[in-house]
């Protein structure tokens, strides 16, 4: 059994990132009972290596029924051109992932830009928008092409490029 663990920026209450990612998984990949997707919320990009997340990952790894574990960190790239601190943090997260053998997924500029082609700053509005896309089971304005990007570019992500390493497409 495979555990595919997505560590996402949003908080547990919101789960907006989970809604978008799970729809991509459902729409493009073959799933069966041997694959379990799990979502861990680190509630803010700066908390990517919190003890809470580390403990939750270790707890899942300790579950005996999983033969394979794949951890995928999903972060918003944000405005890297305008803010060198953001770029530095993104690089730190990327190095952290490499050091721990985790996959690194980015959304440029953020997950709403990728799926809705707009930035939403209000938390309640983010949840409402994600639920709206989730209700129809779609992926908003994202496409297979925009979800398999190889370099940072507005409204794009490498999500499917990373998931392709673990799951088989439909």
Phi and psi in radians as a Rosetta constraint file:
Dihedral C 1 N 2 CA 2 C 2 CIRCULARHARMONIC -1.815 0.35
Dihedral N 2 CA 2 C 2 N 3 CIRCULARHARMONIC 2.304 0.35
Dihedral C 2 N 3 CA 3 C 3 CIRCULARHARMONIC -1.858 0.35
Dihedral N 3 CA 3 C 3 N 4 CIRCULARHARMONIC 2.041 0.35
Dihedral C 3 N 4 CA 4 C 4 CIRCULARHARMONIC -1.831 0.35
Dihedral N 4 CA 4 C 4 N 5 CIRCULARHARMONIC 1.851 0.35
Dihedral C 4 N 5 CA 5 C 5 CIRCULARHARMONIC -1.785 0.35
Dihedral N 5 CA 5 C 5 N 6 CIRCULARHARMONIC 2.028 0.35
Dihedral C 5 N 6 CA 6 C 6 CIRCULARHARMONIC -1.740 0.35
Dihedral N 6 CA 6 C 6 N 7 CIRCULARHARMONIC 2.064 0.35
Dihedral C 6 N 7 CA 7 C 7 CIRCULARHARMONIC -1.698 0.35
Dihedral N 7 CA 7 C 7 N 8 CIRCULARHARMONIC 2.032 0.35
Dihedral C 7 N 8 CA 8 C 8 CIRCULARHARMONIC -2.087 0.35
Dihedral N 8 CA 8 C 8 N 9 CIRCULARHARMONIC 2.724 0.35
Dihedral C 8 N 9 CA 9 C 9 CIRCULARHARMONIC -1.216 0.35
Dihedral N 9 CA 9 C 9 N 10 CIRCULARHARMONIC -0.596 0.35
Dihedral C 9 N 10 CA 10 C 10 CIRCULARHARMONIC -1.165 0.35
Dihedral N 10 CA 10 C 10 N 11 CIRCULARHARMONIC 2.880 0.35
Dihedral C 10 N 11 CA 11 C 11 CIRCULARHARMONIC -1.513 0.35
Dihedral N 11 CA 11 C 11 N 12 CIRCULARHARMONIC 2.916 0.35
Dihedral C 11 N 12 CA 12 C 12 CIRCULARHARMONIC -1.065 0.35
Dihedral N 12 CA 12 C 12 N 13 CIRCULARHARMONIC -0.637 0.35
Dihedral C 12 N 13 CA 13 C 13 CIRCULARHARMONIC -1.135 0.35
Dihedral N 13 CA 13 C 13 N 14 CIRCULARHARMONIC -0.692 0.35
Dihedral C 13 N 14 CA 14 C 14 CIRCULARHARMONIC -1.326 0.35
Dihedral N 14 CA 14 C 14 N 15 CIRCULARHARMONIC -1.030 0.35
Dihedral C 14 N 15 CA 15 C 15 CIRCULARHARMONIC 0.947 0.35
Dihedral N 15 CA 15 C 15 N 16 CIRCULARHARMONIC 0.420 0.35
Dihedral C 15 N 16 CA 16 C 16 CIRCULARHARMONIC -1.119 0.35
Dihedral N 16 CA 16 C 16 N 17 CIRCULARHARMONIC -0.694 0.35
Dihedral C 16 N 17 CA 17 C 17 CIRCULARHARMONIC -1.052 0.35
Dihedral N 17 CA 17 C 17 N 18 CIRCULARHARMONIC -0.726 0.35
Dihedral C 17 N 18 CA 18 C 18 CIRCULARHARMONIC -1.018 0.35
Dihedral N 18 CA 18 C 18 N 19 CIRCULARHARMONIC -0.709 0.35
Dihedral C 18 N 19 CA 19 C 19 CIRCULARHARMONIC -1.067 0.35
Dihedral N 19 CA 19 C 19 N 20 CIRCULARHARMONIC -0.798 0.35
Dihedral C 19 N 20 CA 20 C 20 CIRCULARHARMONIC -1.172 0.35
Dihedral N 20 CA 20 C 20 N 21 CIRCULARHARMONIC -0.863 0.35
Dihedral C 20 N 21 CA 21 C 21 CIRCULARHARMONIC -1.102 0.35
Dihedral N 21 CA 21 C 21 N 22 CIRCULARHARMONIC -0.763 0.35
Dihedral C 21 N 22 CA 22 C 22 CIRCULARHARMONIC -1.118 0.35
Dihedral N 22 CA 22 C 22 N 23 CIRCULARHARMONIC -0.590 0.35
Dihedral C 22 N 23 CA 23 C 23 CIRCULARHARMONIC -1.176 0.35
Dihedral N 23 CA 23 C 23 N 24 CIRCULARHARMONIC -0.643 0.35
Dihedral C 23 N 24 CA 24 C 24 CIRCULARHARMONIC -1.104 0.35
Dihedral N 24 CA 24 C 24 N 25 CIRCULARHARMONIC -0.796 0.35
Dihedral C 24 N 25 CA 25 C 25 CIRCULARHARMONIC -1.041 0.35
Dihedral N 25 CA 25 C 25 N 26 CIRCULARHARMONIC -0.836 0.35
Dihedral C 25 N 26 CA 26 C 26 CIRCULARHARMONIC -1.121 0.35
Dihedral N 26 CA 26 C 26 N 27 CIRCULARHARMONIC -0.654 0.35
Dihedral C 26 N 27 CA 27 C 27 CIRCULARHARMONIC -1.380 0.35
Dihedral N 27 CA 27 C 27 N 28 CIRCULARHARMONIC -0.514 0.35
Dihedral C 27 N 28 CA 28 C 28 CIRCULARHARMONIC -2.029 0.35
Dihedral N 28 CA 28 C 28 N 29 CIRCULARHARMONIC -0.221 0.35
Dihedral C 28 N 29 CA 29 C 29 CIRCULARHARMONIC -2.164 0.35
Dihedral N 29 CA 29 C 29 N 30 CIRCULARHARMONIC 2.613 0.35
Dihedral C 29 N 30 CA 30 C 30 CIRCULARHARMONIC -1.353 0.35
Dihedral N 30 CA 30 C 30 N 31 CIRCULARHARMONIC 2.202 0.35
Dihedral C 30 N 31 CA 31 C 31 CIRCULARHARMONIC -2.154 0.35
Dihedral N 31 CA 31 C 31 N 32 CIRCULARHARMONIC 2.545 0.35
Dihedral C 31 N 32 CA 32 C 32 CIRCULARHARMONIC -2.549 0.35
Dihedral N 32 CA 32 C 32 N 33 CIRCULARHARMONIC -3.056 0.35
Dihedral C 32 N 33 CA 33 C 33 CIRCULARHARMONIC -1.214 0.35
Dihedral N 33 CA 33 C 33 N 34 CIRCULARHARMONIC -0.159 0.35
Dihedral C 33 N 34 CA 34 C 34 CIRCULARHARMONIC -1.527 0.35
Dihedral N 34 CA 34 C 34 N 35 CIRCULARHARMONIC -0.016 0.35
Dihedral C 34 N 35 CA 35 C 35 CIRCULARHARMONIC -2.109 0.35
Dihedral N 35 CA 35 C 35 N 36 CIRCULARHARMONIC 2.163 0.35
Dihedral C 35 N 36 CA 36 C 36 CIRCULARHARMONIC -2.116 0.35
Dihedral N 36 CA 36 C 36 N 37 CIRCULARHARMONIC 2.089 0.35
Dihedral C 36 N 37 CA 37 C 37 CIRCULARHARMONIC -1.651 0.35
Dihedral N 37 CA 37 C 37 N 38 CIRCULARHARMONIC 2.358 0.35
Dihedral C 37 N 38 CA 38 C 38 CIRCULARHARMONIC -2.213 0.35
Dihedral N 38 CA 38 C 38 N 39 CIRCULARHARMONIC 2.613 0.35
Dihedral C 38 N 39 CA 39 C 39 CIRCULARHARMONIC -2.198 0.35
Dihedral N 39 CA 39 C 39 N 40 CIRCULARHARMONIC 2.237 0.35
Dihedral C 39 N 40 CA 40 C 40 CIRCULARHARMONIC -2.055 0.35
Dihedral N 40 CA 40 C 40 N 41 CIRCULARHARMONIC 2.302 0.35
Dihedral C 40 N 41 CA 41 C 41 CIRCULARHARMONIC -1.802 0.35
Dihedral N 41 CA 41 C 41 N 42 CIRCULARHARMONIC 2.138 0.35
Dihedral C 41 N 42 CA 42 C 42 CIRCULARHARMONIC -1.732 0.35
Dihedral N 42 CA 42 C 42 N 43 CIRCULARHARMONIC 0.048 0.35
Dihedral C 42 N 43 CA 43 C 43 CIRCULARHARMONIC 0.874 0.35
Dihedral N 43 CA 43 C 43 N 44 CIRCULARHARMONIC 1.035 0.35
Dihedral C 43 N 44 CA 44 C 44 CIRCULARHARMONIC 2.107 0.35
Dihedral N 44 CA 44 C 44 N 45 CIRCULARHARMONIC 2.270 0.35
Dihedral C 44 N 45 CA 45 C 45 CIRCULARHARMONIC -0.927 0.35
Dihedral N 45 CA 45 C 45 N 46 CIRCULARHARMONIC -0.670 0.35
Dihedral C 45 N 46 CA 46 C 46 CIRCULARHARMONIC -1.178 0.35
Dihedral N 46 CA 46 C 46 N 47 CIRCULARHARMONIC -0.207 0.35
Dihedral C 46 N 47 CA 47 C 47 CIRCULARHARMONIC -1.760 0.35
Dihedral N 47 CA 47 C 47 N 48 CIRCULARHARMONIC 0.366 0.35
Dihedral C 47 N 48 CA 48 C 48 CIRCULARHARMONIC -1.058 0.35
Dihedral N 48 CA 48 C 48 N 49 CIRCULARHARMONIC -0.471 0.35
Dihedral C 48 N 49 CA 49 C 49 CIRCULARHARMONIC -2.019 0.35
Dihedral N 49 CA 49 C 49 N 50 CIRCULARHARMONIC 0.618 0.35
Dihedral C 49 N 50 CA 50 C 50 CIRCULARHARMONIC -1.156 0.35
Dihedral N 50 CA 50 C 50 N 51 CIRCULARHARMONIC 2.671 0.35
Dihedral C 50 N 51 CA 51 C 51 CIRCULARHARMONIC -1.067 0.35
Dihedral N 51 CA 51 C 51 N 52 CIRCULARHARMONIC -0.607 0.35
Dihedral C 51 N 52 CA 52 C 52 CIRCULARHARMONIC -1.045 0.35
Dihedral N 52 CA 52 C 52 N 53 CIRCULARHARMONIC -0.821 0.35
Dihedral C 52 N 53 CA 53 C 53 CIRCULARHARMONIC -1.146 0.35
Dihedral N 53 CA 53 C 53 N 54 CIRCULARHARMONIC -0.781 0.35
Dihedral C 53 N 54 CA 54 C 54 CIRCULARHARMONIC -0.992 0.35
Dihedral N 54 CA 54 C 54 N 55 CIRCULARHARMONIC -0.786 0.35
Dihedral C 54 N 55 CA 55 C 55 CIRCULARHARMONIC -1.138 0.35
Dihedral N 55 CA 55 C 55 N 56 CIRCULARHARMONIC -0.699 0.35
Dihedral C 55 N 56 CA 56 C 56 CIRCULARHARMONIC -1.139 0.35
Dihedral N 56 CA 56 C 56 N 57 CIRCULARHARMONIC -0.699 0.35
Dihedral C 56 N 57 CA 57 C 57 CIRCULARHARMONIC -1.116 0.35
Dihedral N 57 CA 57 C 57 N 58 CIRCULARHARMONIC -0.807 0.35
Dihedral C 57 N 58 CA 58 C 58 CIRCULARHARMONIC -1.090 0.35
Dihedral N 58 CA 58 C 58 N 59 CIRCULARHARMONIC -0.653 0.35
Dihedral C 58 N 59 CA 59 C 59 CIRCULARHARMONIC -1.086 0.35
Dihedral N 59 CA 59 C 59 N 60 CIRCULARHARMONIC -0.769 0.35
Dihedral C 59 N 60 CA 60 C 60 CIRCULARHARMONIC -1.141 0.35
Dihedral N 60 CA 60 C 60 N 61 CIRCULARHARMONIC -0.748 0.35
Dihedral C 60 N 61 CA 61 C 61 CIRCULARHARMONIC -1.055 0.35
Dihedral N 61 CA 61 C 61 N 62 CIRCULARHARMONIC -0.510 0.35
Dihedral C 61 N 62 CA 62 C 62 CIRCULARHARMONIC -1.382 0.35
Dihedral N 62 CA 62 C 62 N 63 CIRCULARHARMONIC -0.223 0.35
Dihedral C 62 N 63 CA 63 C 63 CIRCULARHARMONIC -1.197 0.35
Dihedral N 63 CA 63 C 63 N 64 CIRCULARHARMONIC 2.134 0.35
Dihedral C 63 N 64 CA 64 C 64 CIRCULARHARMONIC -1.172 0.35
Dihedral N 64 CA 64 C 64 N 65 CIRCULARHARMONIC -0.393 0.35
Dihedral C 64 N 65 CA 65 C 65 CIRCULARHARMONIC -1.363 0.35
Dihedral N 65 CA 65 C 65 N 66 CIRCULARHARMONIC -0.188 0.35
Dihedral C 65 N 66 CA 66 C 66 CIRCULARHARMONIC -1.548 0.35
Dihedral N 66 CA 66 C 66 N 67 CIRCULARHARMONIC 2.118 0.35
Dihedral C 66 N 67 CA 67 C 67 CIRCULARHARMONIC -1.585 0.35
Dihedral N 67 CA 67 C 67 N 68 CIRCULARHARMONIC -0.422 0.35
Dihedral C 67 N 68 CA 68 C 68 CIRCULARHARMONIC -2.446 0.35
Dihedral N 68 CA 68 C 68 N 69 CIRCULARHARMONIC 2.409 0.35
Dihedral C 68 N 69 CA 69 C 69 CIRCULARHARMONIC -2.194 0.35
Dihedral N 69 CA 69 C 69 N 70 CIRCULARHARMONIC 2.286 0.35
Dihedral C 69 N 70 CA 70 C 70 CIRCULARHARMONIC -2.246 0.35
Dihedral N 70 CA 70 C 70 N 71 CIRCULARHARMONIC 2.122 0.35
Dihedral C 70 N 71 CA 71 C 71 CIRCULARHARMONIC -1.787 0.35
Dihedral N 71 CA 71 C 71 N 72 CIRCULARHARMONIC 2.284 0.35
Dihedral C 71 N 72 CA 72 C 72 CIRCULARHARMONIC -2.205 0.35
Dihedral N 72 CA 72 C 72 N 73 CIRCULARHARMONIC 2.037 0.35
Dihedral C 72 N 73 CA 73 C 73 CIRCULARHARMONIC -1.564 0.35
Dihedral N 73 CA 73 C 73 N 74 CIRCULARHARMONIC 2.251 0.35
Dihedral C 73 N 74 CA 74 C 74 CIRCULARHARMONIC -2.075 0.35
Dihedral N 74 CA 74 C 74 N 75 CIRCULARHARMONIC 2.061 0.35
Dihedral C 74 N 75 CA 75 C 75 CIRCULARHARMONIC -2.338 0.35
Dihedral N 75 CA 75 C 75 N 76 CIRCULARHARMONIC 2.671 0.35
Dihedral C 75 N 76 CA 76 C 76 CIRCULARHARMONIC -1.386 0.35
Dihedral N 76 CA 76 C 76 N 77 CIRCULARHARMONIC 2.329 0.35
Dihedral C 76 N 77 CA 77 C 77 CIRCULARHARMONIC -1.233 0.35
Dihedral N 77 CA 77 C 77 N 78 CIRCULARHARMONIC -0.487 0.35
Dihedral C 77 N 78 CA 78 C 78 CIRCULARHARMONIC 1.095 0.35
Dihedral N 78 CA 78 C 78 N 79 CIRCULARHARMONIC -2.840 0.35
Dihedral C 78 N 79 CA 79 C 79 CIRCULARHARMONIC -1.561 0.35
Dihedral N 79 CA 79 C 79 N 80 CIRCULARHARMONIC 1.354 0.35
Dihedral C 79 N 80 CA 80 C 80 CIRCULARHARMONIC -1.134 0.35
Dihedral N 80 CA 80 C 80 N 81 CIRCULARHARMONIC -0.550 0.35
Dihedral C 80 N 81 CA 81 C 81 CIRCULARHARMONIC -1.216 0.35
Dihedral N 81 CA 81 C 81 N 82 CIRCULARHARMONIC -0.558 0.35
Dihedral C 81 N 82 CA 82 C 82 CIRCULARHARMONIC -1.575 0.35
Dihedral N 82 CA 82 C 82 N 83 CIRCULARHARMONIC -0.298 0.35
Dihedral C 82 N 83 CA 83 C 83 CIRCULARHARMONIC -2.401 0.35
Dihedral N 83 CA 83 C 83 N 84 CIRCULARHARMONIC 1.792 0.35
Dihedral C 83 N 84 CA 84 C 84 CIRCULARHARMONIC -1.099 0.35
Dihedral N 84 CA 84 C 84 N 85 CIRCULARHARMONIC -0.484 0.35
Dihedral C 84 N 85 CA 85 C 85 CIRCULARHARMONIC -1.163 0.35
Dihedral N 85 CA 85 C 85 N 86 CIRCULARHARMONIC -0.653 0.35
Dihedral C 85 N 86 CA 86 C 86 CIRCULARHARMONIC -1.135 0.35
Dihedral N 86 CA 86 C 86 N 87 CIRCULARHARMONIC -0.773 0.35
Dihedral C 86 N 87 CA 87 C 87 CIRCULARHARMONIC -1.064 0.35
Dihedral N 87 CA 87 C 87 N 88 CIRCULARHARMONIC -0.730 0.35
Dihedral C 87 N 88 CA 88 C 88 CIRCULARHARMONIC -1.091 0.35
Dihedral N 88 CA 88 C 88 N 89 CIRCULARHARMONIC -0.778 0.35
Dihedral C 88 N 89 CA 89 C 89 CIRCULARHARMONIC -1.114 0.35
Dihedral N 89 CA 89 C 89 N 90 CIRCULARHARMONIC -0.729 0.35
Dihedral C 89 N 90 CA 90 C 90 CIRCULARHARMONIC -1.021 0.35
Dihedral N 90 CA 90 C 90 N 91 CIRCULARHARMONIC -0.751 0.35
Dihedral C 90 N 91 CA 91 C 91 CIRCULARHARMONIC -1.156 0.35
Dihedral N 91 CA 91 C 91 N 92 CIRCULARHARMONIC -0.659 0.35
Dihedral C 91 N 92 CA 92 C 92 CIRCULARHARMONIC -1.086 0.35
Dihedral N 92 CA 92 C 92 N 93 CIRCULARHARMONIC -0.757 0.35
Dihedral C 92 N 93 CA 93 C 93 CIRCULARHARMONIC -1.134 0.35
Dihedral N 93 CA 93 C 93 N 94 CIRCULARHARMONIC -0.729 0.35
Dihedral C 93 N 94 CA 94 C 94 CIRCULARHARMONIC -1.065 0.35
Dihedral N 94 CA 94 C 94 N 95 CIRCULARHARMONIC -0.767 0.35
Dihedral C 94 N 95 CA 95 C 95 CIRCULARHARMONIC -1.133 0.35
Dihedral N 95 CA 95 C 95 N 96 CIRCULARHARMONIC -0.712 0.35
Dihedral C 95 N 96 CA 96 C 96 CIRCULARHARMONIC -1.035 0.35
Dihedral N 96 CA 96 C 96 N 97 CIRCULARHARMONIC -0.765 0.35
Dihedral C 96 N 97 CA 97 C 97 CIRCULARHARMONIC -1.102 0.35
Dihedral N 97 CA 97 C 97 N 98 CIRCULARHARMONIC -0.791 0.35
Dihedral C 97 N 98 CA 98 C 98 CIRCULARHARMONIC -1.084 0.35
Dihedral N 98 CA 98 C 98 N 99 CIRCULARHARMONIC -0.769 0.35
Dihedral C 98 N 99 CA 99 C 99 CIRCULARHARMONIC -1.051 0.35
Dihedral N 99 CA 99 C 99 N 100 CIRCULARHARMONIC -0.637 0.35
Dihedral C 99 N 100 CA 100 C 100 CIRCULARHARMONIC -1.709 0.35
Dihedral N 100 CA 100 C 100 N 101 CIRCULARHARMONIC 0.123 0.35
Dihedral C 100 N 101 CA 101 C 101 CIRCULARHARMONIC 1.074 0.35
Dihedral N 101 CA 101 C 101 N 102 CIRCULARHARMONIC 0.678 0.35
Dihedral C 101 N 102 CA 102 C 102 CIRCULARHARMONIC -1.767 0.35
Dihedral N 102 CA 102 C 102 N 103 CIRCULARHARMONIC 2.733 0.35
Dihedral C 102 N 103 CA 103 C 103 CIRCULARHARMONIC -1.530 0.35
Dihedral N 103 CA 103 C 103 N 104 CIRCULARHARMONIC 2.673 0.35
Dihedral C 103 N 104 CA 104 C 104 CIRCULARHARMONIC -2.133 0.35
Dihedral N 104 CA 104 C 104 N 105 CIRCULARHARMONIC 2.041 0.35
Dihedral C 104 N 105 CA 105 C 105 CIRCULARHARMONIC -1.959 0.35
Dihedral N 105 CA 105 C 105 N 106 CIRCULARHARMONIC 2.382 0.35
Dihedral C 105 N 106 CA 106 C 106 CIRCULARHARMONIC -2.136 0.35
Dihedral N 106 CA 106 C 106 N 107 CIRCULARHARMONIC 2.620 0.35
Dihedral C 106 N 107 CA 107 C 107 CIRCULARHARMONIC -2.145 0.35
Dihedral N 107 CA 107 C 107 N 108 CIRCULARHARMONIC 2.164 0.35
Dihedral C 107 N 108 CA 108 C 108 CIRCULARHARMONIC -1.913 0.35
Dihedral N 108 CA 108 C 108 N 109 CIRCULARHARMONIC 2.153 0.35
Dihedral C 108 N 109 CA 109 C 109 CIRCULARHARMONIC -1.304 0.35
Dihedral N 109 CA 109 C 109 N 110 CIRCULARHARMONIC -0.624 0.35
Dihedral C 109 N 110 CA 110 C 110 CIRCULARHARMONIC -2.576 0.35
Dihedral N 110 CA 110 C 110 N 111 CIRCULARHARMONIC 3.061 0.35
Dihedral C 110 N 111 CA 111 C 111 CIRCULARHARMONIC -1.093 0.35
Dihedral N 111 CA 111 C 111 N 112 CIRCULARHARMONIC -0.597 0.35
Dihedral C 111 N 112 CA 112 C 112 CIRCULARHARMONIC -1.197 0.35
Dihedral N 112 CA 112 C 112 N 113 CIRCULARHARMONIC -0.636 0.35
Dihedral C 112 N 113 CA 113 C 113 CIRCULARHARMONIC -1.064 0.35
Dihedral N 113 CA 113 C 113 N 114 CIRCULARHARMONIC -0.688 0.35
Dihedral C 113 N 114 CA 114 C 114 CIRCULARHARMONIC -1.202 0.35
Dihedral N 114 CA 114 C 114 N 115 CIRCULARHARMONIC -0.807 0.35
Dihedral C 114 N 115 CA 115 C 115 CIRCULARHARMONIC -1.591 0.35
Dihedral N 115 CA 115 C 115 N 116 CIRCULARHARMONIC -0.428 0.35
Dihedral C 115 N 116 CA 116 C 116 CIRCULARHARMONIC -2.111 0.35
Dihedral N 116 CA 116 C 116 N 117 CIRCULARHARMONIC -0.179 0.35
Dihedral C 116 N 117 CA 117 C 117 CIRCULARHARMONIC 1.071 0.35
Dihedral N 117 CA 117 C 117 N 118 CIRCULARHARMONIC 0.593 0.35
Dihedral C 117 N 118 CA 118 C 118 CIRCULARHARMONIC -2.726 0.35
Dihedral N 118 CA 118 C 118 N 119 CIRCULARHARMONIC 2.720 0.35
Dihedral C 118 N 119 CA 119 C 119 CIRCULARHARMONIC -1.654 0.35
Dihedral N 119 CA 119 C 119 N 120 CIRCULARHARMONIC 2.362 0.35
Dihedral C 119 N 120 CA 120 C 120 CIRCULARHARMONIC -2.127 0.35
Dihedral N 120 CA 120 C 120 N 121 CIRCULARHARMONIC 2.118 0.35
Dihedral C 120 N 121 CA 121 C 121 CIRCULARHARMONIC -1.644 0.35
Dihedral N 121 CA 121 C 121 N 122 CIRCULARHARMONIC -0.473 0.35
Dihedral C 121 N 122 CA 122 C 122 CIRCULARHARMONIC -1.419 0.35
Dihedral N 122 CA 122 C 122 N 123 CIRCULARHARMONIC 2.207 0.35
Dihedral C 122 N 123 CA 123 C 123 CIRCULARHARMONIC -1.018 0.35
Dihedral N 123 CA 123 C 123 N 124 CIRCULARHARMONIC -0.758 0.35
Dihedral C 123 N 124 CA 124 C 124 CIRCULARHARMONIC -1.115 0.35
Dihedral N 124 CA 124 C 124 N 125 CIRCULARHARMONIC -0.674 0.35
Dihedral C 124 N 125 CA 125 C 125 CIRCULARHARMONIC -1.190 0.35
Dihedral N 125 CA 125 C 125 N 126 CIRCULARHARMONIC -0.628 0.35
Dihedral C 125 N 126 CA 126 C 126 CIRCULARHARMONIC -1.052 0.35
Dihedral N 126 CA 126 C 126 N 127 CIRCULARHARMONIC -0.790 0.35
Dihedral C 126 N 127 CA 127 C 127 CIRCULARHARMONIC -1.122 0.35
Dihedral N 127 CA 127 C 127 N 128 CIRCULARHARMONIC -0.790 0.35
Dihedral C 127 N 128 CA 128 C 128 CIRCULARHARMONIC -1.051 0.35
Dihedral N 128 CA 128 C 128 N 129 CIRCULARHARMONIC -0.772 0.35
Dihedral C 128 N 129 CA 129 C 129 CIRCULARHARMONIC -1.147 0.35
Dihedral N 129 CA 129 C 129 N 130 CIRCULARHARMONIC -0.746 0.35
Dihedral C 129 N 130 CA 130 C 130 CIRCULARHARMONIC -1.131 0.35
Dihedral N 130 CA 130 C 130 N 131 CIRCULARHARMONIC -0.709 0.35
Dihedral C 130 N 131 CA 131 C 131 CIRCULARHARMONIC -1.128 0.35
Dihedral N 131 CA 131 C 131 N 132 CIRCULARHARMONIC -0.666 0.35
Dihedral C 131 N 132 CA 132 C 132 CIRCULARHARMONIC -1.084 0.35
Dihedral N 132 CA 132 C 132 N 133 CIRCULARHARMONIC -0.802 0.35
Dihedral C 132 N 133 CA 133 C 133 CIRCULARHARMONIC -1.149 0.35
Dihedral N 133 CA 133 C 133 N 134 CIRCULARHARMONIC -0.722 0.35
Dihedral C 133 N 134 CA 134 C 134 CIRCULARHARMONIC -1.112 0.35
Dihedral N 134 CA 134 C 134 N 135 CIRCULARHARMONIC -0.626 0.35
Dihedral C 134 N 135 CA 135 C 135 CIRCULARHARMONIC -1.041 0.35
Dihedral N 135 CA 135 C 135 N 136 CIRCULARHARMONIC -0.633 0.35
Dihedral C 135 N 136 CA 136 C 136 CIRCULARHARMONIC -1.578 0.35
Dihedral N 136 CA 136 C 136 N 137 CIRCULARHARMONIC -0.045 0.35
Dihedral C 136 N 137 CA 137 C 137 CIRCULARHARMONIC 1.219 0.35
Dihedral N 137 CA 137 C 137 N 138 CIRCULARHARMONIC 0.287 0.35
Dihedral C 137 N 138 CA 138 C 138 CIRCULARHARMONIC -1.710 0.35
Dihedral N 138 CA 138 C 138 N 139 CIRCULARHARMONIC -2.939 0.35
Dihedral C 138 N 139 CA 139 C 139 CIRCULARHARMONIC -2.186 0.35
Dihedral N 139 CA 139 C 139 N 140 CIRCULARHARMONIC 0.453 0.35
Dihedral C 139 N 140 CA 140 C 140 CIRCULARHARMONIC 1.067 0.35
Dihedral N 140 CA 140 C 140 N 141 CIRCULARHARMONIC -2.309 0.35
Dihedral C 140 N 141 CA 141 C 141 CIRCULARHARMONIC -1.591 0.35
Dihedral N 141 CA 141 C 141 N 142 CIRCULARHARMONIC -0.026 0.35
Dihedral C 141 N 142 CA 142 C 142 CIRCULARHARMONIC -1.225 0.35
Dihedral N 142 CA 142 C 142 N 143 CIRCULARHARMONIC 2.718 0.35
Dihedral C 142 N 143 CA 143 C 143 CIRCULARHARMONIC -2.346 0.35
Dihedral N 143 CA 143 C 143 N 144 CIRCULARHARMONIC 2.953 0.35
Dihedral C 143 N 144 CA 144 C 144 CIRCULARHARMONIC -0.983 0.35
Dihedral N 144 CA 144 C 144 N 145 CIRCULARHARMONIC -0.693 0.35
Dihedral C 144 N 145 CA 145 C 145 CIRCULARHARMONIC -1.170 0.35
Dihedral N 145 CA 145 C 145 N 146 CIRCULARHARMONIC -0.769 0.35
Dihedral C 145 N 146 CA 146 C 146 CIRCULARHARMONIC -1.271 0.35
Dihedral N 146 CA 146 C 146 N 147 CIRCULARHARMONIC -0.316 0.35
Dihedral C 146 N 147 CA 147 C 147 CIRCULARHARMONIC -1.655 0.35
Dihedral N 147 CA 147 C 147 N 148 CIRCULARHARMONIC 0.048 0.35
Dihedral C 147 N 148 CA 148 C 148 CIRCULARHARMONIC -2.135 0.35
Dihedral N 148 CA 148 C 148 N 149 CIRCULARHARMONIC 0.540 0.35
Dihedral C 148 N 149 CA 149 C 149 CIRCULARHARMONIC -1.170 0.35
Dihedral N 149 CA 149 C 149 N 150 CIRCULARHARMONIC 2.636 0.35
Dihedral C 149 N 150 CA 150 C 150 CIRCULARHARMONIC -1.889 0.35
Dihedral N 150 CA 150 C 150 N 151 CIRCULARHARMONIC -0.233 0.35
Dihedral C 150 N 151 CA 151 C 151 CIRCULARHARMONIC -2.431 0.35
Dihedral N 151 CA 151 C 151 N 152 CIRCULARHARMONIC 2.689 0.35
Dihedral C 151 N 152 CA 152 C 152 CIRCULARHARMONIC -1.028 0.35
Dihedral N 152 CA 152 C 152 N 153 CIRCULARHARMONIC 2.181 0.35
Dihedral C 152 N 153 CA 153 C 153 CIRCULARHARMONIC -2.736 0.35
Dihedral N 153 CA 153 C 153 N 154 CIRCULARHARMONIC 2.498 0.35
Dihedral C 153 N 154 CA 154 C 154 CIRCULARHARMONIC -0.935 0.35
Dihedral N 154 CA 154 C 154 N 155 CIRCULARHARMONIC 2.408 0.35
Dihedral C 154 N 155 CA 155 C 155 CIRCULARHARMONIC 1.174 0.35
Dihedral N 155 CA 155 C 155 N 156 CIRCULARHARMONIC 0.395 0.35
Dihedral C 155 N 156 CA 156 C 156 CIRCULARHARMONIC -2.222 0.35
Dihedral N 156 CA 156 C 156 N 157 CIRCULARHARMONIC 2.852 0.35
Dihedral C 156 N 157 CA 157 C 157 CIRCULARHARMONIC -2.654 0.35
Dihedral N 157 CA 157 C 157 N 158 CIRCULARHARMONIC 2.827 0.35
Dihedral C 157 N 158 CA 158 C 158 CIRCULARHARMONIC -1.805 0.35
Dihedral N 158 CA 158 C 158 N 159 CIRCULARHARMONIC 0.288 0.35
Dihedral C 158 N 159 CA 159 C 159 CIRCULARHARMONIC -0.884 0.35
Dihedral N 159 CA 159 C 159 N 160 CIRCULARHARMONIC -0.945 0.35
Dihedral C 159 N 160 CA 160 C 160 CIRCULARHARMONIC -1.226 0.35
Dihedral N 160 CA 160 C 160 N 161 CIRCULARHARMONIC -0.543 0.35
Dihedral C 160 N 161 CA 161 C 161 CIRCULARHARMONIC -1.056 0.35
Dihedral N 161 CA 161 C 161 N 162 CIRCULARHARMONIC -0.652 0.35
Dihedral C 161 N 162 CA 162 C 162 CIRCULARHARMONIC -1.326 0.35
Dihedral N 162 CA 162 C 162 N 163 CIRCULARHARMONIC -0.814 0.35
Dihedral C 162 N 163 CA 163 C 163 CIRCULARHARMONIC -1.125 0.35
Dihedral N 163 CA 163 C 163 N 164 CIRCULARHARMONIC -0.535 0.35
Dihedral C 163 N 164 CA 164 C 164 CIRCULARHARMONIC -1.008 0.35
Dihedral N 164 CA 164 C 164 N 165 CIRCULARHARMONIC -0.463 0.35
Dihedral C 164 N 165 CA 165 C 165 CIRCULARHARMONIC -1.244 0.35
Dihedral N 165 CA 165 C 165 N 166 CIRCULARHARMONIC -0.342 0.35
Dihedral C 165 N 166 CA 166 C 166 CIRCULARHARMONIC -2.007 0.35
Dihedral N 166 CA 166 C 166 N 167 CIRCULARHARMONIC -0.689 0.35
Dihedral C 166 N 167 CA 167 C 167 CIRCULARHARMONIC -1.978 0.35
Dihedral N 167 CA 167 C 167 N 168 CIRCULARHARMONIC 2.749 0.35
Dihedral C 167 N 168 CA 168 C 168 CIRCULARHARMONIC -1.671 0.35
Dihedral N 168 CA 168 C 168 N 169 CIRCULARHARMONIC 2.389 0.35
Dihedral C 168 N 169 CA 169 C 169 CIRCULARHARMONIC -1.255 0.35
Dihedral N 169 CA 169 C 169 N 170 CIRCULARHARMONIC 2.719 0.35
